[in-house]
Amino acid sequence: MNLLALGQGRRSNVASRLICVALTCAVCFAAPSVVADDRSQAKRIHDRLAGVPATEAELDTLASQVATDPMQAAFAAMENPDFYNVTLKNFAAPWTNRDSDVFVALNDYTATIIGMVRDDRDFRGILSDDIVYHGAGVAGVPAYSTTNNSHYEALETQGVNLKENLTATPQSSLNGLPAAATAGVITSRAAAKSFFIDGTNRAMFRFTLLNHMCNDMEQMQDSTRTPDRIRQDVSRSPGGDSRVFLNNCIGCHSGMDPMAQAFAYYDYSYDEENDPEGDNGRINYNGSGAQDPVTGSRVTEKYYNNETTFPQGFRTPDESWSNYWRAGPNAVHGWSSSLPGSGSGAKSMGQEMANSQTFAQCQVEKVFKNVCVRPPADGEDRNQINTMVSSFQNSGYNLKQVFAESAVYCMGE
């Protein structure tokens, strides 16, 4: 017998047995591929949308709907009042403050988001419509006020069913702004308190961009835009070095300042000495015929802050705005060809942002993350996002449709 061949054969047999054992163990210990049953999927849909457990009877109904039409189950889950009182409230709350804090009281900003979703309204209107939602005639709840948030806080602390009790009203009929000066949640009291208070009103632009186009100034930087509308308060030689301006400051301000000019007539008025947080302040707008004592025009004083920093800079004359980002790298945001890219006031500027492709993409991604409890992670997720963006636009920008599609997509995870 050839001992070498025998040895090789034995090694071959041992190797074969080791491979078999390894494969067997891999099969034994591999995570099983489990497809959730109808009831488990129904539970997940309800939990993610309503935010509270379903009853056994509700699960029975939802499970039967999942088996035939999962979208029907998703829309049924959104009939639960907690979809409005909890899920949507927490969804929108971070957009209303500079810290992106979810643990803030209900306010006119969040209530308006909730109402527009409930009523299947065109969600683009959140940045331009003359609308606010409030609880009209709810027993024990103080009336809407332009100078405090007591109305909305009472709605929340008393557990009022927002699905049943929110009413849409022209914003101009409550806050005194001309209808043409209203711009959805941009001109809500909550947004004014957070983003029009003090400063230069650039905060309102930055946080609207961040919350509704999912981009901060760092992502929008473009130093190739013309700097002719950068205000006087921006130094052209920070620290004595003009390169800082040319390579950094110009990248944000050349695009932001021409857009933020849309807010030139707005301010948030409050008693700085006795109410330093502005809890009892109100939005203010310099309407036709108004004259700011400092600027001598309708432009608010804050637009002339630190005007001696660079006197040759742009001196804001009115509320006209232009979108310089329609050209250059930021053209990728898909600005609407049906709009001129310029205008006057917050309403038309809000329309410019809300009609961009990035606005639609942003809303879908936020909903996906909220419902699936994770951001999109792979090619399959990205394809789903793209599908839902198209569906969102084709449904008349109905955000409820996006919630339903997200819940169905993630119901088996």
C-alpha positions in Angstrom: 0.0 0.0 0.0 1.2 3.5 -0.8 1.5 5.0 2.7 1.8 8.5 1.2 -1.4 8.1 -0.8 -3.1 6.6 2.3 -2.0 9.6 4.4 -3.3 12.0 1.8 -6.6 10.2 1.6 -7.0 10.3 5.3 -6.2 14.0 5.4 -8.7 14.4 2.6 -11.4 12.5 4.5 -10.7 14.5 7.7 -10.8 17.8 5.8 -14.1 16.7 4.2 -15.6 15.8 7.6 -14.4 19.2 9.0 -16.0 21.0 6.1 -19.2 19.1 6.7 -19.2 19.9 10.4 -18.5 23.5 9.7 -21.4 23.7 7.2 -23.7 21.9 9.6 -22.8 24.3 12.5 -23.3 27.3 10.2 -26.7 26.0 9.4 -27.5 25.3 13.0 -26.3 28.6 14.3 -27.4 30.9 11.5 -30.2 33.3 12.3 -33.4 31.9 10.9 -35.1 33.8 8.2 -38.5 34.6 9.7 -41.3 36.4 8.0 -43.6 38.1 10.5 -47.1 36.8 10.4 -50.1 39.1 9.7 -50.8 39.7 13.3 -47.2 40.6 14.1 -47.1 42.9 11.1 -50.4 44.5 12.2 -49.0 45.1 15.6 -45.9 46.7 14.3 -47.9 49.0 12.0 -50.2 50.1 14.8 -47.3 50.6 17.3 -45.3 52.7 14.9 -48.1 54.9 13.8 -50.4 55.2 16.9 -47.6 55.0 19.4 -49.7 53.0 21.8 -50.6 49.3 22.0 -53.7 48.1 20.1 -56.5 46.1 21.7 -56.9 42.5 20.8 -60.0 43.4 18.7 -58.1 46.1 16.9 -55.3 43.7 16.1 -57.8 41.1 14.8 -59.2 43.7 12.3 -55.7 45.1 11.4 -54.4 41.6 10.8 -57.2 40.8 8.4 -56.5 44.0 6.6 -52.7 43.3 6.4 -53.5 40.0 4.7 -55.4 41.7 1.9 -54.3 45.3 1.8 -51.6 46.5 4.2 -52.1 50.1 3.3 -55.7 49.8 4.5 -54.3 48.7 7.9 -51.9 51.6 8.0 -54.6 54.2 7.3 -56.8 52.5 9.9 -54.0 52.8 12.5 -53.9 56.5 11.8 -57.5 56.8 12.9 -56.3 56.4 16.5 -56.3 59.8 18.2 -52.8 59.1 19.5 -51.4 59.3 16.0 -52.2 63.0 16.3 -51.8 63.7 20.0 -48.5 61.8 20.3 -46.9 60.7 17.1 -47.4 63.8 15.0 -46.8 66.1 18.0 -43.5 64.5 18.7 -42.6 64.4 15.0 -43.0 68.2 14.6 -42.0 69.5 18.0 -38.2 69.6 17.3 -38.8 72.0 14.4 -40.2 74.6 16.7 -37.1 75.5 18.7 -33.4 76.1 18.3 -32.4 73.1 20.4 -34.5 70.7 18.3 -36.0 69.6 21.6 -39.0 67.2 21.4 -40.0 67.9 25.0 -41.7 71.2 24.4 -45.3 72.1 24.9 -47.9 72.0 22.0 -47.9 75.3 20.2 -49.4 76.8 17.0 -46.6 75.5 14.9 -47.0 71.8 15.9 -50.8 72.1 15.9 -50.8 73.4 12.4 -48.6 70.5 11.2 -51.0 68.1 12.9 -54.0 69.7 11.4 -52.6 69.8 7.9 -51.7 66.1 8.0 -55.1 65.2 9.5 -57.0 67.1 6.7 -54.8 65.7 3.9 -53.8 69.2 2.9 -51.0 69.9 0.4 -48.0 69.8 2.8 -46.2 72.4 0.8 -48.6 74.9 2.4 -46.8 74.7 5.7 -44.3 77.3 4.4 -46.8 79.7 2.7 -50.5 79.3 3.6 -52.5 81.8 5.5 -53.5 79.1 8.1 -53.2 78.2 11.7 -54.9 75.4 13.6 -56.3 75.9 17.1 -58.9 74.4 19.4 -62.0 76.5 18.9 -64.6 76.5 21.6 -63.1 73.7 23.8 -64.5 73.9 27.3 -62.0 75.0 29.9 -59.3 76.1 27.4 -58.4 79.8 27.1 -58.9 81.4 23.7 -56.0 81.7 21.2 -53.7 84.5 22.2 -51.1 86.4 20.2 -49.0 87.0 23.3 -48.8 83.6 25.1 -49.0 79.9 24.5 -51.6 79.2 27.2 -54.2 78.0 24.7 -52.1 75.2 23.3 -50.6 74.2 26.7 -54.2 73.8 28.0 -55.1 71.6 25.0 -52.2 69.4 25.9 -52.5 69.2 29.7 -56.2 68.5 29.5 -55.6 65.7 27.0 -57.9 67.2 24.4 -58.4 65.0 21.3 -56.6 66.9 18.6 -58.0 64.8 15.9 -61.5 65.9 16.8 -60.9 69.4 18.1 -58.4 71.2 15.9 -59.9 73.8 13.6 -58.3 75.5 10.7 -58.5 79.3 10.7 -56.9 82.0 8.5 -53.8 83.0 10.4 -54.3 86.6 9.4 -57.6 86.7 11.3 -55.8 85.9 14.6 -52.3 87.4 14.6 -53.1 90.7 12.8 -50.7 90.1 9.9 -51.9 90.9 6.4 -52.9 87.8 4.5 -50.1 88.4 2.0 -47.5 88.5 4.9 -48.5 85.1 6.3 -46.3 82.1 5.5 -47.6 79.0 7.3 -45.5 77.9 10.2 -42.8 80.4 9.4 -45.1 83.2 10.7 -46.5 81.1 13.6 -46.1 82.6 17.0 -43.9 79.6 18.1 -41.5 80.1 15.1 -41.3 83.8 15.7 -40.5 83.3 19.4 -37.7 80.9 18.5 -36.3 82.4 15.2 -37.4 86.0 14.8 -36.4 86.9 18.4 -33.4 89.3 18.5 -30.6 88.5 16.1 -30.7 89.3 12.4 -33.5 87.0 11.2 -31.0 84.7 9.6 -32.0 82.2 12.2 -35.4 81.9 10.7 -33.9 81.1 7.3 -31.4 78.7 8.6 -33.8 76.7 10.7 -36.5 76.6 8.0 -33.8 75.2 5.7 -32.6 72.7 8.3 -36.1 71.5 9.3 -37.8 71.5 5.9 -35.0 70.8 3.4 -32.9 68.7 5.7 -29.8 70.7 4.9 -27.8 73.1 7.2 -25.6 75.9 6.0 -22.6 73.7 5.9 -24.2 71.6 3.1 -25.3 74.6 1.2 -22.0 76.5 1.1 -21.0 77.8 -2.3 -18.3 80.4 -2.6 -18.8 80.9 -6.3 -22.0 82.9 -5.8 -22.0 86.7 -6.2 -21.5 88.4 -2.8 -23.3 91.6 -3.7 -26.2 91.0 -1.2 -24.1 90.2 1.9 -25.1 92.7 4.7 -22.9 95.3 6.4 -22.6 93.3 9.6 -20.3 90.7 7.9 -16.6 91.5 8.1 -14.8 91.1 4.9 -11.5 90.6 6.8 -12.3 88.6 10.0 -9.3 88.8 12.2 -7.6 91.0 9.6 -7.5 88.2 7.1 -9.7 88.5 4.0 -9.0 84.9 3.0 -11.3 83.8 5.8 -14.2 85.8 4.2 -13.4 84.6 0.7 -13.0 80.9 1.6 -15.6 80.6 4.4 -18.0 83.4 5.1 -18.9 84.1 1.5 -19.9 80.4 1.0 -22.9 80.8 3.3 -23.8 84.5 3.3 -23.8 84.9 -0.5 -26.8 82.6 -0.7 -28.4 83.1 2.7 -28.5 86.9 2.9 -30.5 87.4 -0.4 -33.0 84.8 0.8 -33.3 86.0 4.4 -34.1 89.4 3.1 -37.6 88.0 2.7 -38.0 88.5 6.5 -36.9 92.2 6.5 -40.2 93.4 7.9 -40.6 90.8 10.7 -39.6 90.9 14.3 -40.6 89.4 17.7 -41.6 92.0 20.2 -41.3 91.3 23.9 -40.3 93.0 27.2 -36.6 92.2 27.5 -36.4 93.5 31.1 -39.4 91.7 32.6 -39.8 88.8 30.2 -36.3 87.9 29.1 -37.4 84.6 27.5 -40.1 86.3 25.5 -42.9 84.0 26.8 -45.4 86.9 26.5 -44.2 88.4 23.2 -45.7 88.4 19.8 -44.8 88.5 16.2 -44.6 91.9 14.6 -44.8 92.9 11.0 -44.1 96.4 9.6 -47.0 96.7 7.2 -47.7 99.3 4.5 -47.1 102.8 5.9 -45.1 101.6 8.9 -41.7 103.1 9.5 -39.0 101.8 11.8 -37.4 104.7 13.7 -33.9 103.5 13.1 -34.0 102.5 9.4 -36.6 105.1 8.3 -38.3 102.4 6.3 -40.4 99.3 6.8 -37.1 97.3 7.3 -36.7 96.3 11.0 -33.7 97.7 12.9 -32.0 94.3 13.2 -31.2 94.4 9.5 -28.9 97.3 10.2 -27.2 95.7 13.2 -23.4 96.4 13.2 -23.7 98.4 10.1 -20.2 99.9 10.6 -18.5 96.5 10.4 -18.3 96.9 6.7 -20.2 100.1 5.6 -19.8 99.3 1.9 -21.8 96.1 2.4 -25.4 95.6 1.3 -27.9 97.9 3.1 -31.3 96.2 3.0 -33.9 98.4 1.4 -37.0 96.1 1.4 -38.2 92.5 1.7 -37.3 91.5 -1.9 -35.4 88.2 -2.1 -33.5 86.2 -4.7 -32.4 82.6 -4.8 -28.7 82.7 -6.0 -28.6 78.9 -5.3 -30.6 78.1 -8.4 -27.2 78.1 -10.2 -24.1 76.4 -9.2 -23.8 73.2 -7.1 -27.1 73.9 -5.2 -29.1 73.6 -8.4 -29.1 69.9 -7.4 -32.0 70.7 -5.0 -34.4 70.8 -7.9 -35.9 74.3 -7.7 -39.2 74.6 -9.5 -39.0 75.8 -13.1 -42.5 77.2 -12.7 -41.4 79.8 -10.1 -39.2 82.8 -10.9 -36.6 82.3 -8.2 -37.2 85.7 -6.7 -40.0 87.6 -5.1 -41.1 89.8 -2.2 -41.8 88.6 1.4 -41.9 85.4 3.4 -44.8 83.8 1.5 -43.2 83.6 -1.9 -39.8 82.6 -0.4 -41.6 79.8 1.5 -43.1 78.7 -1.8 -39.7 78.6 -3.4 -38.4 76.2 -0.8 -41.5 74.0 -0.6 -41.6 73.5 -4.3 -38.1 72.2 -4.5 -37.4 68.5 -5.0 -35.3 68.5 -1.8 -38.3 69.6 0.2 -40.3 66.5 -0.9 -37.2 64.3 -0.3 -36.7 65.8 3.2 -40.3 65.1 4.3 -40.2 61.5 3.1 -36.9 60.8 4.8 -38.1 62.3 8.1 -41.2 60.2 8.1 -39.3 57.1 7.1 -36.9 57.6 10.1 -39.8 58.3 12.4 -41.8 55.3 11.5 -39.0 52.8 10.8 -37.0 54.1 13.8 -33.9 54.2 11.6 -32.6 56.2 8.7 -32.4 54.6 5.2 -29.5 52.2 5.2 -29.1 50.5 1.9 -30.0 50.5 -1.8 -33.4 48.9 -1.1 -34.2 51.6 1.4 -33.1 54.3 -1.0 -35.3 52.9 -3.8 -38.2 52.9 -1.4 -37.5 56.5 -0.5 -37.5 57.5 -4.2 -40.7 55.6 -4.7 -42.4 57.4 -1.8 -41.1 60.8 -2.9 -42.9 60.3 -6.2 -46.0 59.0 -4.4 -45.9 62.0 -2.1 -45.8 64.4 -5.0 -48.5 62.5 -7.0 -50.8 62.4 -4.0 -50.9 66.2 -3.8 -48.2 66.2 -1.1 -50.3 64.3 1.3 -48.0 63.4 4.2 -50.4 60.8 5.6 -49.7 58.7 2.5 -46.0 58.8 3.3 -46.7 57.6 6.9 -48.7 54.7 5.6 -46.2 53.6 3.0 -43.4 53.8 5.5 -45.3 51.7 8.0 -46.0 49.0 5.4 -42.5 48.9 4.2 -41.1 48.4 7.7 -43.9 46.2 9.0 -41.9 43.0 8.7 -38.7 44.1 10.3 
